[in-house]
Amino acid sequence: MTQDKEAHTDYPIEESLAKRWSPYGFADRDVATEDLLAILEAVRWAPSSYNEQPWRYLLARRSQPEAFAKLLSCLVEGNQVWAQHAPVLLIGVAMLAFLRNGKPNKAALHDLGLAAGNLCVEATARGLFVHQMIGIVPERVRELYGVPEGAEPLTAIAIGYLGDGGNLPEALQERDRTPRSRRPISAFVFENAWAEPAEIGK
């Protein structure tokens, strides 16, 4: 499998953003502790509303089989098929209220996403690949990890090196071979009225 799925952008962008994509196939190779810590440090410095930092992560490494199996069991079965081969798994949890005053934090999910964005960029810069997934079983996360009320298990993240996908079903291997694509800027940036493409750059 080739690693060359770099985005063909309409305008030049940061290299790590262009090279980032989400494979299903991961190599049988551990992520170095220093790389994992740097990725989590990038998460630490993500922006957030009122500097609340409402993200929490549950972590498991395949090098620790019991802990890894526990976290893997919190994914839906379809994601377990391929995520079992990733060396690192995370579950992202959003704290839904501000610690400062207990009021609802409407930016919590947004800020969890910003943290994941930082994670993706730092991982890509280090030659690693990240695959995020919404397919988790939140109730199982709560049960196994004692997640309290007001904390919302939301996403899972697989981190590792790109593999050839030979241990995956053919349908997932085909997804990894499929070229990347995106909507044009005009499809999501509007000006003056909804669905009226912005005139920027014209």
DRENNU-806056 format. One record per residue (C-alpha): residue in one letter; z negated, y negated, x negated. Coordinates in steps of 0.5 Angstrom, whole numbers, plus 500, padded with zeros to 3 digits. Last residue first. Example, Ala and Ser with C-alpha at 12.3 -4.5 7.8 and 13.67 -1.06 7.14 Angstrom:
BEGIN
S486502473
A484509475
***
This chain:
BEGIN
K515427525
G509430521
I504429527
E508428534
A503432537
P505438542
E504436549
A500442552
W495438554
A496431554
N497425549
E497429543
F496437543
V495441537
F496449539
A503451539
S506445535
I502448529
P506454530
R503461532
R502466526
S505472523
R503477518
P507483516
T506490519
R504495513
D496495515
R498496522
E502502520
Q496505517
L492504523
A497507527
E498513522
P490515523
L486513516
N485517510
G491515507
G489507508
D492505501
G485502499
L484494499
Y477493496
G471491500
I468488506
A467490513
I464485518
A461486525
T460481530
L456478536
P448480535
E445475539
A438472537
G434469543
E430475544
P429479538
V433484534
G428490533
Y433493528
L435500532
E434498539
R437491538
V443493534
R444499540
E444494545
P449489541
V454495541
I460493536
G467491537
I467484535
M470485529
Q471482522
H475485516
V474482509
F478484503
L476483496
G479480490
R474475488
A477469491
T478473497
A471474498
E469467497
V474465503
C472470508
L465469507
N466461508
G470463514
A464467516
A459462516
L464457520
G464463525
L456463525
D457455526
H461456532
L457461535
A450457534
A454450536
K451450543
N444450540
P439451546
K433447546
G427450542
N425444538
R426445531
L428452531
F434450535
A436456540
L441461540
M440464533
A447468532
V447475529
G453477524
I453485523
L455486516
L458492513
V459494505
P463499502
A468500507
H470507509
Q466508515
A469502517
W476506519
V474511524
Q467507526
N471501529
G474506534
E467508536
V464502537
L460499532
C452500532
S453507529
L455504522
L449500521
K445506522
A450510518
F449505512
A442505512
E442513511
P448513506
Q445507501
S452507497
R455505503
R452499503
A448496509
L447489511
L444485518
Y446478518
R443472521
W446465522
P443459526
Q444455519
E440449523
N443444518
Y443439524
S449443527
S452447521
P456447515
A456453510
W452453504
R448460505
V455463507
A458462500
E451464497
L452471501
I459472498
A456470491
L451475492
L456480494
D460479488
E454479483
T452486487
A459489485
V462491491
D463499491
R470503490
D473508495
A478503497
F479500504
G484501509
Y483497515
P486491512
S484484515
W488478511
R486473506
K492471501
A494464504
L487462505
S485464498
E491460495
E489453499
I495451503
P502449502
Y506447508
D510452513
T506458510
H509465509
A502468508
E500473503
K501480505
D502482498
Q497488497
T502493497
M500500500
***
